[in-house]
């Protein structure tokens, strides 16, 4: 049976991908088994991955449904890229880096604005973030070439030790091959394999506020007031109650507590 991906490409249905996504959500083996059994008779040749996603999400409950929605939650940090840059910065801060966003650095030839500047153990790292508004779009070789060229300039001008290219989607095969060849570290969905952006989020329990179930208007209010993580909702609960209606605020806070409870 073939499925249609968000990019429009088709591929053979791989149930392991659906199972792995549910494992990351915190679903038990028994829950996963039940959902896969309920899902099987609803599948058909040519079904879209979006339809499969929606079916599974409806069968998951509460916290698990939210965490299953991590990829879409990161997507909803857009449409501009600044919230994603801040999210990436927070993930790396949890890895032990000191981070600053949107910094200007002198290159050998010109000045560059770098999305995230990180330091740890005297190492200086630049992170360039490429945010896509559609999940089916891959980060291409052209972007990788552009980022590495910028690194070569600021390497001399600002003593940058290594570059990272971060995205909320996946990388093309050429970009992966190029990154490995020149030493451009790539952070994306399941990239590096087993240690991608979703793995960092799970490891440090840093989920975007946009995985919470709320009205778009409430989501925009929180993002405009610099709520990037679910943790921010709990740490700044007083501000949430000031900004949102009582019903919306209590719902968002309750969801945050449930997601981070285990």
Backbone as CSV, one residue per row, in Angstrom:
resi,resn,N_x,N_y,N_z,CA_x,CA_y,CA_z,C_x,C_y,C_z
1,UNK,0.837,-1.190,0.000,0.000,0.000,0.000,0.874,1.243,0.000
2,UNK,0.571,2.200,-0.883,1.359,3.418,-0.974,0.617,4.594,-0.341
3,UNK,1.391,5.487,0.248,0.822,6.677,0.875,1.388,7.912,0.186
4,UNK,0.620,9.012,0.239,1.045,10.276,-0.368,1.582,11.188,0.719
5,UNK,2.840,11.584,0.590,3.478,12.458,1.564,3.064,13.905,1.348
6,UNK,3.396,14.769,2.332,3.029,16.185,2.230,3.655,16.842,1.006
7,UNK,4.796,16.324,0.561,5.478,16.885,-0.602,4.809,16.498,-1.907
8,UNK,3.843,15.561,-1.843,3.208,15.060,-3.050,3.820,13.767,-3.554
9,UNK,4.975,13.406,-3.002,5.622,12.149,-3.378,4.874,10.980,-2.740
10,UNK,4.994,9.824,-3.353,4.380,8.629,-2.772,5.474,7.662,-2.330
11,UNK,5.163,6.879,-1.321,6.091,5.856,-0.839,5.289,4.722,-0.234
12,UNK,5.944,3.587,-0.041,5.288,2.450,0.583,4.998,2.774,2.043
13,UNK,3.825,2.432,2.517,3.458,2.706,3.906,4.367,1.931,4.853
14,UNK,4.963,2.655,5.793,5.847,2.052,6.788,5.216,2.244,8.167
15,UNK,4.572,1.206,8.721,3.908,1.370,10.022,4.864,1.738,11.144
16,UNK,6.151,1.455,10.985,7.125,1.777,12.033,7.182,3.279,12.291
17,UNK,6.988,4.090,11.244,7.024,5.547,11.426,5.884,6.003,12.328
18,UNK,4.696,5.437,12.128,3.545,5.789,12.954,3.756,5.314,14.383
19,UNK,4.281,4.101,14.512,4.550,3.545,15.849,5.576,4.397,16.573
20,UNK,6.665,4.771,15.892,7.720,5.568,16.529,7.194,6.921,16.996
21,UNK,6.310,7.524,16.203,5.726,8.810,16.600,4.882,8.651,17.858
22,UNK,4.157,7.535,17.966,3.352,7.297,19.169,4.226,6.978,20.374
23,UNK,5.338,6.293,20.143,6.276,6.025,21.240,6.781,7.337,21.815
24,UNK,7.146,8.293,20.922,7.622,9.601,21.387,6.541,10.348,22.151
25,UNK,5.274,10.079,21.845,4.178,10.770,22.529,3.978,10.260,23.956
26,UNK,4.586,9.107,24.270,4.415,8.519,25.599,3.340,7.453,25.654
27,UNK,2.783,7.058,24.508,1.757,6.014,24.493,2.362,4.671,24.910
28,UNK,1.584,3.874,25.616,2.045,2.559,26.061,2.000,1.564,24.902
29,UNK,2.678,0.434,25.071,2.666,-0.608,24.047,1.239,-1.069,23.764
30,UNK,0.444,-1.177,24.832,-0.939,-1.623,24.680,-1.757,-0.601,23.882
31,UNK,-1.563,0.697,24.197,-2.285,1.739,23.463,-1.887,1.744,21.985
32,UNK,-0.592,1.609,21.735,-0.103,1.612,20.358,-0.679,0.436,19.580
33,UNK,-0.678,-0.720,20.209,-1.212,-1.916,19.553,-2.689,-1.715,19.197
34,UNK,-3.461,-1.160,20.141,-4.881,-0.933,19.907,-5.134,0.062,18.793
35,UNK,-4.337,1.137,18.770,-4.514,2.164,17.736,-4.142,1.615,16.362
36,UNK,-3.063,0.856,16.287,-2.656,0.296,14.995,-3.702,-0.695,14.476
37,UNK,-4.300,-1.447,15.385,-5.357,-2.383,14.972,-6.596,-1.634,14.483
38,UNK,-6.921,-0.505,15.139,-8.071,0.301,14.715,-7.778,1.047,13.424
39,UNK,-6.510,1.381,13.210,-6.118,2.148,12.033,-6.124,1.296,10.766
40,UNK,-5.708,0.052,10.893,-5.477,-0.801,9.718,-6.662,-0.872,8.756
41,UNK,-7.915,-1.121,9.233,-9.022,-1.217,8.273,-9.403,0.113,7.617
42,UNK,-8.876,1.234,8.133,-9.200,2.543,7.557,-8.200,2.980,6.486
43,UNK,-7.129,2.222,6.342,-6.099,2.582,5.373,-6.474,2.112,3.979
44,UNK,-6.023,2.851,2.985,-6.268,2.466,1.596,-5.127,2.991,0.736
45,UNK,-4.954,2.379,-0.418,-3.885,2.774,-1.320,-4.103,4.215,-1.780
46,UNK,-3.088,5.073,-1.581,-3.197,6.479,-1.956,-3.620,7.391,-0.825
47,UNK,-3.807,6.855,0.380,-4.152,7.693,1.530,-2.999,8.658,1.807
48,UNK,-3.305,9.837,2.302,-2.253,10.808,2.594,-1.719,10.605,4.012
49,UNK,-0.473,10.991,4.211,0.108,10.919,5.552,-0.637,11.849,6.504
50,UNK,-1.211,12.935,5.968,-1.979,13.870,6.795,-3.238,13.198,7.350
51,UNK,-3.899,12.372,6.523,-5.082,11.640,6.986,-4.707,10.659,8.088
52,UNK,-3.599,9.965,7.908,-3.145,9.004,8.916,-2.838,9.726,10.223
53,UNK,-2.147,10.862,10.106,-1.824,11.669,11.290,-3.095,12.055,12.048
54,UNK,-4.096,12.537,11.324,-5.337,12.988,11.963,-6.059,11.833,12.649
55,UNK,-6.087,10.666,12.015,-6.736,9.492,12.613,-6.061,9.116,13.925
56,UNK,-4.739,9.057,13.908,-3.999,8.647,15.105,-4.177,9.675,16.214
57,UNK,-4.103,10.967,15.872,-4.241,11.996,16.903,-5.597,11.923,17.595
58,UNK,-6.642,11.631,16.816,-7.980,11.529,17.413,-8.059,10.361,18.399
59,UNK,-7.272,9.313,18.163,-7.321,8.138,19.037,-6.423,8.265,20.257
60,UNK,-5.477,9.203,20.214,-4.651,9.468,21.385,-5.400,10.433,22.311
61,UNK,-4.958,10.510,23.551,-5.657,11.327,24.538,-4.719,12.359,25.158
62,UNK,-5.255,13.562,25.395,-4.599,14.583,26.207,-3.135,14.798,25.909
63,UNK,-2.312,14.568,26.931,-0.875,14.800,26.852,-0.246,14.075,25.675
64,UNK,-0.667,12.836,25.452,-0.068,12.045,24.380,-0.410,12.620,23.010
65,UNK,-1.639,13.096,22.857,-2.034,13.710,21.592,-1.214,14.966,21.327
66,UNK,-0.968,15.749,22.368,-0.195,16.981,22.213,1.242,16.671,21.811
67,UNK,1.852,15.702,22.488,3.238,15.380,22.181,3.369,14.703,20.817
68,UNK,2.342,13.995,20.403,2.315,13.426,19.058,2.320,14.544,18.015
69,UNK,1.834,15.721,18.409,1.717,16.869,17.495,2.959,17.755,17.503
70,UNK,4.076,17.262,17.987,5.277,18.088,18.133,5.696,18.734,16.821
71,UNK,5.715,17.962,15.739,6.162,18.514,14.455,5.270,19.669,14.019
72,UNK,3.961,19.483,14.155,3.040,20.559,13.787,3.122,21.720,14.771
73,UNK,3.387,21.399,16.041,3.534,22.458,17.025,4.691,23.382,16.681
74,UNK,5.817,22.801,16.260,6.960,23.613,15.851,6.603,24.438,14.620
75,UNK,5.866,23.836,13.695,5.427,24.553,12.493,4.596,25.783,12.863
76,UNK,3.766,25.661,13.900,2.887,26.772,14.289,3.644,27.896,14.996
77,UNK,4.942,27.752,15.203,5.746,28.863,15.714,5.891,29.961,14.661
78,UNK,5.595,29.639,13.387,5.709,30.588,12.288,4.517,31.540,12.241
79,UNK,4.356,32.266,11.127,5.043,32.035,9.849,6.436,32.641,9.738
80,UNK,6.777,33.605,10.568,8.135,34.155,10.533,9.079,33.200,11.273
81,UNK,10.371,33.412,11.103,11.332,32.470,11.658,11.870,32.801,13.035
82,UNK,11.543,33.996,13.567,12.177,34.415,14.824,11.819,33.510,16.003
83,UNK,10.574,33.075,16.091,10.194,32.193,17.202,10.934,30.854,17.119
84,UNK,11.131,30.372,15.904,11.889,29.127,15.730,13.341,29.329,16.149
85,UNK,13.920,30.473,15.819,15.294,30.756,16.233,15.408,30.741,17.758
86,UNK,14.439,31.347,18.422,14.440,31.358,19.885,14.266,29.953,20.435
87,UNK,13.397,29.161,19.804,13.186,27.780,20.240,14.479,26.974,20.123
88,UNK,15.175,27.105,19.015,16.449,26.405,18.824,17.460,26.858,19.871
89,UNK,17.478,28.148,20.140,18.369,28.683,21.167,18.091,28.058,22.530
90,UNK,16.821,27.904,22.875,16.452,27.321,24.169,16.861,25.834,24.233
91,UNK,16.732,25.130,23.114,17.144,23.724,23.085,18.641,23.594,23.340
92,UNK,19.431,24.423,22.688,20.880,24.339,22.868,21.309,24.848,24.244
93,UNK,20.551,25.779,24.792,20.858,26.226,26.156,20.726,25.060,27.129
94,UNK,19.736,24.206,26.876,19.567,23.014,27.712,20.698,22.022,27.529
95,UNK,21.425,22.130,26.423,22.586,21.278,26.165,23.858,21.831,26.809
96,UNK,23.720,22.949,27.518,24.863,23.496,28.237,25.551,24.676,27.582
97,UNK,24.973,25.186,26.495,25.550,26.345,25.810,24.996,27.649,26.393
98,UNK,25.799,28.695,26.333,25.292,30.051,26.509,24.885,30.530,25.123
99,UNK,23.680,31.042,24.999,23.180,31.391,23.671,22.674,32.829,23.617
100,UNK,22.849,33.436,22.442,22.294,34.749,22.133,21.703,34.675,20.729
101,UNK,20.542,35.285,20.550,19.900,35.250,19.238,20.113,36.557,18.480
102,UNK,20.121,36.419,17.161,20.169,37.540,16.237,21.317,38.512,16.563
103,UNK,22.534,37.970,16.433,23.745,38.730,16.729,24.474,39.116,15.444
104,UNK,25.037,40.319,15.426,25.833,40.755,14.280,27.303,40.426,14.523
105,UNK,27.913,39.759,13.548,29.314,39.365,13.647,30.089,39.900,12.457
106,UNK,31.307,40.292,12.717,32.178,40.751,11.643,32.747,39.550,10.893
107,UNK,32.633,39.583,9.587,33.294,38.592,8.759,34.580,39.166,8.204
108,UNK,35.328,38.336,7.498,36.549,38.832,6.859,36.205,39.873,5.797
109,UNK,35.040,39.680,5.150,34.649,40.569,4.058,33.497,41.509,4.416
110,UNK,32.454,40.975,5.071,31.266,41.774,5.396,30.756,41.406,6.782
111,UNK,29.793,42.183,7.270,29.145,41.888,8.548,27.947,40.986,8.309
112,UNK,27.710,40.046,9.237,26.616,39.079,9.102,25.750,39.098,10.349
113,UNK,24.431,38.945,10.164,23.547,38.691,11.299,23.396,37.178,11.435
114,UNK,23.776,36.660,12.596,23.731,35.224,12.869,22.514,34.943,13.738
115,UNK,21.762,33.906,13.388,20.515,33.617,14.104,20.759,33.273,15.571
116,UNK,21.717,32.389,15.844,22.061,32.014,17.223,23.575,31.926,17.337
117,UNK,24.116,32.622,18.320,25.546,32.525,18.643,25.667,31.788,19.960
118,UNK,26.487,30.722,19.983,26.583,29.881,21.176,28.043,29.755,21.610
119,UNK,28.221,29.657,22.935,29.554,29.414,23.482,29.462,28.325,24.547
120,UNK,30.484,27.491,24.572,30.608,26.456,25.602,32.052,25.998,25.625
121,UNK,32.650,26.024,26.814,34.050,25.599,26.957,34.953,26.321,25.955
122,UNK,34.767,27.618,25.830,35.564,28.495,24.968,35.345,28.234,23.474
123,UNK,34.445,27.345,23.129,34.114,27.120,21.723,32.993,28.069,21.320
124,UNK,33.117,28.665,20.137,32.102,29.577,19.606,31.455,28.936,18.376
125,UNK,30.135,28.861,18.430,29.386,28.159,17.384,28.310,29.090,16.834
126,UNK,28.164,29.097,15.511,27.068,29.847,14.888,26.000,28.870,14.422
127,UNK,24.737,29.249,14.651,23.610,28.435,14.187,22.760,29.288,13.260
128,UNK,22.572,28.805,12.055,21.669,29.446,11.110,20.395,28.612,11.035
129,UNK,19.253,29.242,11.197,17.965,28.541,11.239,17.192,28.788,9.952
130,UNK,16.708,27.725,9.363,15.853,27.831,8.181,14.495,27.266,8.528
131,UNK,13.515,28.160,8.665,12.166,27.750,9.043,11.313,27.606,7.798
132,UNK,10.630,26.452,7.684,9.732,26.206,6.561,8.290,26.225,7.061
133,UNK,7.405,26.827,6.276,5.990,26.901,6.650,5.176,25.706,6.176
134,UNK,5.825,24.782,5.485,5.165,23.554,5.032,6.065,22.376,5.351
135,UNK,5.501,21.341,5.957,6.311,20.227,6.441,6.906,19.393,5.314
136,UNK,6.310,19.427,4.129,6.831,18.606,3.037,8.061,19.183,2.361
137,UNK,8.451,20.416,2.715,9.594,21.069,2.080,10.885,20.641,2.774
138,UNK,11.877,20.262,1.980,13.170,19.876,2.549,14.153,21.041,2.481
139,UNK,15.098,21.035,3.397,16.168,22.020,3.403,17.185,21.586,2.345
140,UNK,17.429,22.419,1.365,18.154,22.004,0.167,19.655,22.291,0.246
141,UNK,20.357,21.772,-0.750,21.798,21.976,-0.850,22.128,23.463,-0.987
142,UNK,21.259,24.233,-1.653,21.529,25.671,-1.827,21.615,26.376,-0.473
143,UNK,20.735,25.989,0.446,20.759,26.590,1.781,22.028,26.187,2.517
144,UNK,22.397,24.914,2.418,23.608,24.432,3.079,24.851,25.155,2.532
145,UNK,24.914,25.329,1.219,26.048,26.041,0.608,26.113,27.482,1.109
146,UNK,24.966,28.127,1.189,24.889,29.520,1.644,25.374,29.655,3.091
147,UNK,24.911,28.759,3.953,25.290,28.824,5.365,26.783,28.564,5.535
148,UNK,27.318,27.599,4.811,28.748,27.297,4.969,29.608,28.435,4.431
149,UNK,29.155,29.098,3.375,29.896,30.246,2.851,29.938,31.369,3.884
150,UNK,28.834,31.594,4.571,28.808,32.623,5.624,29.755,32.247,6.761
151,UNK,29.766,30.960,7.102,30.675,30.493,8.154,32.126,30.781,7.786
152,UNK,32.512,30.512,6.556,33.895,30.728,6.140,34.301,32.188,6.307
153,UNK,33.348,33.102,6.122,33.652,34.519,6.287,33.777,34.895,7.768
154,UNK,32.805,34.490,8.604,32.856,34.885,10.026,33.878,34.056,10.807
155,UNK,34.275,32.926,10.266,35.307,32.111,10.924,36.555,32.940,11.166
156,UNK,36.948,33.697,10.163,38.134,34.545,10.305,37.819,35.851,11.022
157,UNK,36.684,36.442,10.692,36.378,37.757,11.243,35.965,37.756,12.698
158,UNK,35.348,36.650,13.179,34.833,36.627,14.557,35.213,35.349,15.315
159,UNK,36.182,34.623,14.818,36.686,33.426,15.512,35.584,32.417,15.822
160,UNK,34.816,32.076,14.819,33.773,31.059,14.973,34.376,29.695,14.673
161,UNK,34.135,28.732,15.559,34.784,27.423,15.435,34.048,26.451,14.524
162,UNK,32.721,26.485,14.557,31.988,25.553,13.693,30.564,26.075,13.449
163,UNK,29.952,25.608,12.349,28.608,26.043,11.990,27.575,24.926,12.168
164,UNK,26.340,25.335,12.433,25.201,24.417,12.480,24.080,25.015,11.639
165,UNK,23.431,24.190,10.856,22.229,24.587,10.123,21.053,23.839,10.731
166,UNK,20.072,24.580,11.248,18.909,23.974,11.901,17.655,24.266,11.091
167,UNK,16.786,23.261,10.989,15.518,23.433,10.291,14.427,22.682,11.021
168,UNK,13.172,23.012,10.713,12.041,22.321,11.350,11.529,21.168,10.492
169,UNK,12.180,20.929,9.351,11.762,19.820,8.492,12.943,18.863,8.307
170,UNK,13.093,18.321,7.126,14.187,17.395,6.837,15.142,18.011,5.822
171,UNK,16.265,17.335,5.603,17.269,17.799,4.651,17.242,16.934,3.390
172,UNK,17.563,17.555,2.260,17.704,16.788,1.031,18.943,15.901,1.142
173,UNK,19.003,14.877,0.304,20.140,13.973,0.341,21.446,14.699,0.013
174,UNK,21.381,15.637,-0.938,22.575,16.413,-1.286,23.053,17.253,-0.104
175,UNK,22.114,17.860,0.630,22.484,18.671,1.794,23.129,17.806,2.871
176,UNK,22.580,16.606,3.091,23.155,15.688,4.072,24.575,15.285,3.673
177,UNK,24.753,14.967,2.403,26.063,14.541,1.916,27.077,15.675,2.017
178,UNK,26.633,16.876,1.641,27.524,18.044,1.692,27.911,18.369,3.130
179,UNK,26.917,18.355,4.033,27.200,18.650,5.431,28.230,17.701,6.019
180,UNK,28.097,16.434,5.709,29.045,15.430,6.200,30.433,15.669,5.628
181,UNK,30.491,16.090,4.374,31.775,16.288,3.703,32.546,17.482,4.260
182,UNK,31.853,18.615,4.469,32.562,19.842,4.857,32.547,20.098,6.364
183,UNK,31.778,19.302,7.119,31.715,19.524,8.558,30.652,20.517,8.974
184,UNK,29.582,20.625,8.183,28.437,21.471,8.546,27.432,20.602,9.296
185,UNK,27.286,20.859,10.584,26.362,20.058,11.395,24.926,20.418,11.040
186,UNK,24.092,19.397,10.859,22.709,19.606,10.460,21.764,19.135,11.557
187,UNK,20.877,20.013,11.990,19.866,19.673,12.986,18.491,19.840,12.356
188,UNK,17.757,18.744,12.251,16.413,18.796,11.694,15.598,17.646,12.239
189,UNK,14.507,17.334,11.554,13.669,16.231,12.000,14.405,14.917,11.739
190,UNK,14.724,14.206,12.829,15.497,12.961,12.788,16.853,13.164,12.128
191,UNK,17.440,14.311,12.326,18.775,14.597,11.825,19.536,15.417,12.863
192,UNK,20.660,14.845,13.373,21.225,13.529,13.089,20.253,12.404,13.479
193,UNK,20.379,11.277,12.826,19.464,10.173,13.067,19.474,9.781,14.537
194,UNK,18.298,9.779,15.134,18.168,9.429,16.548,18.487,10.564,17.495
195,UNK,18.951,11.693,16.973,19.311,12.824,17.835,18.921,14.147,17.183
196,UNK,17.768,14.117,16.491,17.295,15.311,15.806,16.584,16.266,16.741
197,UNK,15.918,17.241,16.165,15.281,18.289,16.958,14.199,17.715,17.868
198,UNK,13.501,16.669,17.396,12.463,16.050,18.231,13.080,15.322,19.418
199,UNK,14.284,14.739,19.219,14.960,14.044,20.316,15.434,15.036,21.379
200,UNK,15.937,16.193,20.952,16.340,17.228,21.909,15.135,17.711,22.712
201,UNK,14.012,17.903,22.030,12.801,18.364,22.714,12.366,17.359,23.771
202,UNK,12.389,16.083,23.428,11.975,15.049,24.374,12.972,14.903,25.517
203,UNK,14.251,14.930,25.184,15.279,14.737,26.206,15.220,15.817,27.282
204,UNK,14.985,17.046,26.855,14.973,18.160,27.813,13.561,18.615,28.176
205,UNK,12.545,17.911,27.623,11.151,18.231,27.915,10.854,19.697,27.613
206,UNK,11.326,20.120,26.443,11.141,21.493,25.990,10.245,21.472,24.752
207,UNK,8.947,21.561,24.999,7.963,21.489,23.926,7.448,22.901,23.609
208,UNK,7.236,23.201,22.326,6.733,24.534,21.987,5.340,24.757,22.540
209,UNK,5.074,25.964,22.943,3.762,26.309,23.514,2.643,26.011,22.525
210,UNK,2.993,25.971,21.254,2.017,25.772,20.185,1.532,24.330,20.050
211,UNK,1.995,23.412,20.901,1.393,22.072,20.889,0.126,22.046,21.751
212,UNK,-0.097,23.091,22.530,-1.275,23.143,23.390,-2.523,23.443,22.565
213,UNK,-3.634,22.892,22.994,-4.909,23.082,22.293,-5.525,24.401,22.737
214,UNK,-5.505,25.386,21.846,-6.059,26.708,22.163,-6.477,27.408,20.882
215,UNK,-7.225,28.464,21.018,-7.616,29.258,19.849,-6.391,29.923,19.225
216,UNK,-6.447,30.120,17.916,-5.325,30.776,17.226,-5.064,32.156,17.800
217,UNK,-6.109,32.872,18.165,-5.931,34.218,18.720,-5.175,34.169,20.051
218,UNK,-5.482,33.168,20.885,-4.765,33.021,22.156,-3.312,32.623,21.920
219,UNK,-3.103,31.748,20.944,-1.751,31.337,20.595,-0.918,32.543,20.163
220,UNK,-1.512,33.401,19.344,-0.799,34.592,18.868,-0.463,35.531,20.026
221,UNK,-1.384,35.662,20.966,-1.126,36.523,22.129,0.075,36.009,22.913
222,UNK,0.123,34.707,23.153,1.233,34.138,23.911,2.554,34.304,23.166
223,UNK,2.560,34.021,21.875,3.796,34.168,21.099,4.250,35.626,21.070
224,UNK,3.307,36.546,20.923,3.657,37.973,20.899,4.251,38.427,22.230
225,UNK,3.935,37.692,23.300,4.463,38.031,24.629,5.587,37.095,25.053
226,UNK,6.235,36.496,24.065,7.469,35.733,24.261,7.286,34.435,25.053
227,UNK,6.125,33.827,24.921,5.937,32.474,25.435,6.319,31.526,24.296
228,UNK,7.431,30.835,24.447,7.917,29.934,23.403,7.722,28.471,23.804
229,UNK,7.917,28.182,25.085,7.842,26.807,25.579,6.622,26.597,26.466
230,UNK,6.188,25.342,26.556,5.152,24.994,27.526,5.622,25.382,28.927
231,UNK,6.919,25.219,29.185,7.482,25.593,30.487,7.222,27.059,30.803
232,UNK,7.230,27.905,29.781,7.002,29.341,30.003,5.598,29.597,30.541
233,UNK,4.634,28.796,30.092,3.251,28.943,30.564,3.185,28.692,32.064
234,UNK,3.901,27.677,32.535,3.870,27.353,33.967,4.711,28.333,34.771
235,UNK,5.863,28.730,34.230,6.724,29.664,34.950,6.117,31.065,35.027
236,UNK,5.269,31.392,34.046,4.671,32.734,33.997,3.147,32.642,34.012
237,UNK,2.639,31.759,34.859,1.191,31.533,34.922,0.424,32.819,35.234
238,UNK,1.006,33.671,36.049,0.351,34.934,36.391,0.137,35.778,35.139
239,UNK,1.133,35.799,34.252,1.009,36.562,33.010,-0.026,35.926,32.078
240,UNK,-0.069,34.592,32.062,-1.061,33.902,31.226,-2.467,34.322,31.651
241,UNK,-2.704,34.347,32.949,-4.034,34.716,33.453,-4.351,36.183,33.173
242,UNK,-3.342,37.005,33.083,-3.556,38.426,32.771,-3.867,38.619,31.284
243,UNK,-3.246,37.812,30.437,-3.362,38.006,28.992,-4.574,37.322,28.368
244,UNK,-4.971,36.170,28.919,-6.058,35.393,28.332,-7.297,35.438,29.213
245,UNK,-8.419,35.035,28.649,-9.628,34.918,29.449,-9.413,33.855,30.521
246,UNK,-10.204,33.899,31.576,-10.036,32.956,32.677,-10.137,31.514,32.186
247,UNK,-11.134,31.234,31.360,-11.335,29.871,30.860,-10.152,29.408,30.023
248,UNK,-9.704,30.260,29.108,-8.581,29.900,28.238,-7.297,29.731,29.034
249,UNK,-7.064,30.649,29.971,-5.842,30.581,30.773,-5.778,29.289,31.591
250,UNK,-6.864,28.950,32.248,-6.860,27.742,33.081,-6.708,26.482,32.229
251,UNK,-7.292,26.498,31.036,-7.154,25.348,30.134,-5.706,25.170,29.696
252,UNK,-5.065,26.259,29.302,-3.683,26.198,28.831,-2.747,25.757,29.957
253,UNK,-2.947,26.299,31.146,-2.100,25.943,32.293,-2.287,24.479,32.662
254,UNK,-3.537,24.007,32.659,-3.816,22.601,32.982,-3.161,21.664,31.968
255,UNK,-3.242,22.022,30.689,-2.599,21.211,29.663,-1.081,21.171,29.860
256,UNK,-0.510,22.337,30.184,0.930,22.402,30.418,1.361,21.503,31.547
257,UNK,0.606,21.525,32.641,0.915,20.656,33.775,0.826,19.184,33.388
258,UNK,-0.186,18.841,32.585,-0.365,17.444,32.189,0.775,16.973,31.293
259,UNK,1.178,17.815,30.330,2.234,17.433,29.397,3.571,17.229,30.101
260,UNK,3.873,18.076,31.075,5.170,18.000,31.748,5.137,17.157,33.013
261,UNK,4.000,16.515,33.277,3.844,15.765,34.530,4.653,14.486,34.573
262,UNK,4.983,13.925,33.411,5.687,12.642,33.444,6.961,12.713,32.626
